Amino acid sequence: MDSRQAILNALATDPSDSTPLPALDEDWVKYDDVVQQLADTLALVGGQMRIVADRTQLRETLNQMDLYRRAATVCCLLPDMANGSVDSQVPVDPDGLQAFDVMIVPGAFAVAENAAVWVTDEHVQERALYFLAEHLVLVVPQDQIVHNMHEAYARLALDEWRFGVFISGPSKTADIEQTLVMGAQGPRSLTLLLVGS
């Protein structure tokens, strides 16, 4: 018998009891003001948040943002504001994608606990688009904020989409000396626009 098989046999005969999974119906963290908590947490991870009164003021808010006004290329995949840079329903070759200065996409909901925003391939056929832009703008309805990741996971319908990911703040990396670099492997900035009803 080889060493691999000996290890597998030893594991198969191990009498240790399995550890039960923790209960998921606990009283998890709740915030008095989820919007403020979301803004504070997003600032801690290097992002910024703006509150927009309603959908009609969204374009005005974008036009006030320096990164949007200075952008040479913008890809807006909001269903009611698409600018034609990319047809979100046409499959694209990720190797042929250009990097956009600004990418504007809808997020399904945000998590106050860690400033994560759930995004899927509902409006974006090629998931690489989330990570190629210099600046990422996520648009989330203000009434779609949950307190914590337990509430977030309860909302996920994983069989609905081929792709989904939580994004929290801009791209970050650090070396062994703990030097933090923003935007090294993805967007240099992330702006969350919370839109009222």
C-alpha positions as CSV (number, residue, x, y, z in Angstrom):
1,M,0.0,0.0,0.0
2,D,1.3,3.4,-0.9
3,S,1.4,6.4,1.5
4,R,-1.6,8.0,-0.2
5,Q,-3.8,5.0,0.4
6,A,-2.6,4.6,4.0
7,I,-3.6,8.2,4.7
8,L,-7.0,7.7,3.1
9,N,-7.6,4.5,5.0
10,A,-6.7,6.2,8.3
11,L,-9.1,9.0,7.5
12,A,-11.9,6.5,6.7
13,T,-11.5,4.8,10.0
14,D,-11.3,7.9,12.1
15,P,-13.9,7.7,14.9
16,S,-14.1,11.4,15.6
17,D,-17.6,12.9,15.6
18,S,-18.5,15.5,13.1
19,T,-19.0,19.0,14.4
20,P,-22.6,20.2,14.1
21,L,-23.2,23.3,11.9
22,P,-24.0,26.5,13.8
23,A,-27.6,27.7,14.0
24,L,-28.4,30.4,11.5
25,D,-31.4,31.9,13.4
26,E,-29.4,34.0,15.8
27,D,-29.8,37.7,16.5
28,W,-27.2,39.1,14.1
29,V,-25.9,42.6,14.0
30,K,-28.5,45.3,13.2
31,Y,-27.9,49.0,12.7
32,D,-30.1,51.9,13.7
33,D,-29.2,53.7,10.5
34,V,-28.3,51.2,7.7
35,V,-27.6,54.0,5.2
36,Q,-25.1,55.7,7.5
37,Q,-23.5,52.4,8.4
38,L,-23.1,51.6,4.7
39,A,-21.6,55.0,4.0
40,D,-19.1,54.7,6.9
41,T,-18.1,51.1,6.0
42,L,-17.7,51.9,2.3
43,A,-15.4,54.9,3.2
44,L,-13.3,52.5,5.4
45,V,-12.7,50.2,2.4
46,G,-11.8,53.0,0.1
47,G,-15.1,53.7,-1.7
48,Q,-17.6,56.6,-1.6
49,M,-21.3,56.8,-1.6
50,R,-23.8,59.4,-2.8
51,I,-27.5,59.5,-2.2
52,V,-29.7,60.3,-5.2
53,A,-33.3,61.4,-4.5
54,D,-34.8,59.4,-7.4
55,R,-34.1,58.0,-10.9
56,T,-34.7,61.3,-12.6
57,Q,-31.8,62.9,-10.7
58,L,-29.4,60.1,-11.5
59,R,-28.1,61.6,-14.8
60,E,-27.6,65.0,-13.0
61,T,-25.7,63.3,-10.2
62,L,-23.4,61.5,-12.7
63,N,-22.8,64.8,-14.5
64,Q,-21.6,66.3,-11.2
65,M,-19.0,63.6,-10.7
66,D,-15.5,64.6,-11.9
67,L,-14.6,61.1,-13.0
68,Y,-17.7,60.9,-15.2
69,R,-17.2,64.3,-16.8
70,R,-13.5,63.7,-17.5
71,A,-14.0,60.1,-18.8
72,A,-13.2,59.5,-22.5
73,T,-15.0,56.1,-22.5
74,V,-18.1,55.3,-20.4
75,C,-20.1,52.1,-20.4
76,C,-23.5,52.6,-18.8
77,L,-25.5,49.4,-18.4
78,L,-28.5,50.8,-16.5
79,P,-31.5,49.6,-18.4
80,D,-33.1,53.0,-18.6
81,M,-29.9,55.0,-19.3
82,A,-27.7,52.8,-21.5
83,N,-25.5,54.9,-23.7
84,G,-24.7,52.3,-26.4
85,S,-21.0,51.8,-25.5
86,V,-21.7,48.1,-25.1
87,D,-24.8,46.0,-25.9
88,S,-25.2,44.2,-22.6
89,Q,-27.1,41.3,-24.3
90,V,-24.5,40.5,-26.9
91,P,-21.9,38.0,-25.8
92,V,-18.4,39.5,-26.1
93,D,-14.9,38.1,-26.1
94,P,-13.2,39.1,-22.8
95,D,-9.8,39.2,-24.5
96,G,-11.1,41.8,-26.9
97,L,-12.7,44.1,-24.4
98,Q,-11.3,47.5,-23.9
99,A,-10.9,49.1,-20.5
100,F,-13.5,51.8,-19.9
101,D,-12.8,54.9,-17.9
102,V,-16.1,54.6,-16.1
103,M,-18.4,51.6,-15.9
104,I,-22.0,52.2,-14.5
105,V,-24.0,49.1,-13.6
106,P,-26.9,48.2,-11.3
107,G,-26.4,46.3,-8.1
108,A,-29.1,44.2,-6.7
109,F,-28.6,45.1,-3.0
110,A,-26.0,46.4,-0.6
111,V,-24.8,45.1,2.8
112,A,-24.3,47.7,5.6
113,E,-22.0,45.4,7.6
114,N,-19.2,45.3,5.0
115,A,-20.3,47.6,2.2
116,A,-20.6,44.7,-0.2
117,V,-22.9,45.1,-3.2
118,W,-24.3,42.0,-4.9
119,V,-24.0,42.1,-8.7
120,T,-24.9,39.5,-11.3
121,D,-24.8,38.9,-15.0
122,E,-28.4,40.0,-15.4
123,H,-27.3,43.2,-17.2
124,V,-23.7,42.2,-18.0
125,Q,-23.1,39.3,-20.3
126,E,-19.3,39.4,-19.7
127,R,-18.3,39.4,-16.1
128,A,-14.9,40.8,-16.9
129,L,-16.5,44.2,-17.4
130,Y,-16.9,44.6,-13.7
131,F,-13.1,44.5,-13.3
132,L,-11.8,46.2,-16.4
133,A,-13.0,49.8,-15.7
134,E,-10.8,52.4,-14.1
135,H,-13.8,53.6,-12.1
136,L,-16.8,51.5,-11.1
137,V,-20.2,53.1,-10.3
138,L,-22.8,50.8,-8.8
139,V,-26.4,51.9,-8.6
140,V,-28.6,50.4,-5.9
141,P,-32.1,51.3,-4.8
142,Q,-32.0,52.8,-1.3
143,D,-34.6,50.4,0.0
144,Q,-32.4,47.4,-1.0
145,I,-29.9,47.5,1.9
146,V,-29.6,44.6,4.3
147,H,-27.9,44.8,7.7
148,N,-25.5,41.8,7.5
149,M,-24.2,39.0,5.4
150,H,-26.7,36.5,7.0
151,E,-29.6,38.6,5.5
152,A,-27.6,38.9,2.3
153,Y,-27.2,35.1,1.8
154,A,-30.9,34.6,2.5
155,R,-31.7,36.8,-0.5
156,L,-29.5,35.0,-3.0
157,A,-31.1,32.9,-5.6
158,L,-27.9,31.2,-6.8
159,D,-29.7,29.2,-9.6
160,E,-31.0,32.4,-11.3
161,W,-27.7,33.6,-12.6
162,R,-24.5,32.1,-14.1
163,F,-22.4,34.6,-12.3
164,G,-22.8,36.7,-9.1
165,V,-20.3,38.3,-6.8
166,F,-20.1,40.7,-3.8
167,I,-18.0,43.8,-4.5
168,S,-16.9,46.0,-1.7
169,G,-14.8,49.1,-2.5
170,P,-12.2,49.5,-5.2
171,S,-9.6,46.9,-6.1
172,K,-7.0,46.5,-3.3
173,T,-3.8,44.6,-2.9
174,A,-1.0,44.6,-0.3
175,D,2.5,43.1,-0.3
176,I,4.2,41.3,2.5
177,E,5.3,44.7,3.9
178,Q,1.6,45.6,4.1
179,T,1.8,48.4,1.6
180,L,-1.8,48.9,0.4
181,V,-2.2,49.7,-3.3
182,M,-5.6,50.7,-4.7
183,G,-6.6,49.8,-8.2
184,A,-3.7,47.4,-8.9
185,Q,-5.9,44.6,-10.3
186,G,-9.2,46.3,-11.0
187,P,-11.1,49.5,-10.6
188,R,-9.2,52.4,-8.9
189,S,-12.4,53.7,-7.4
190,L,-15.8,52.6,-6.5
191,T,-18.8,54.9,-6.1
192,L,-22.1,53.7,-4.8
193,L,-25.1,55.7,-5.8
194,L,-28.1,54.9,-3.5
195,V,-31.3,55.9,-5.4
196,G,-34.5,56.7,-3.5
197,S,-37.9,55.7,-4.8
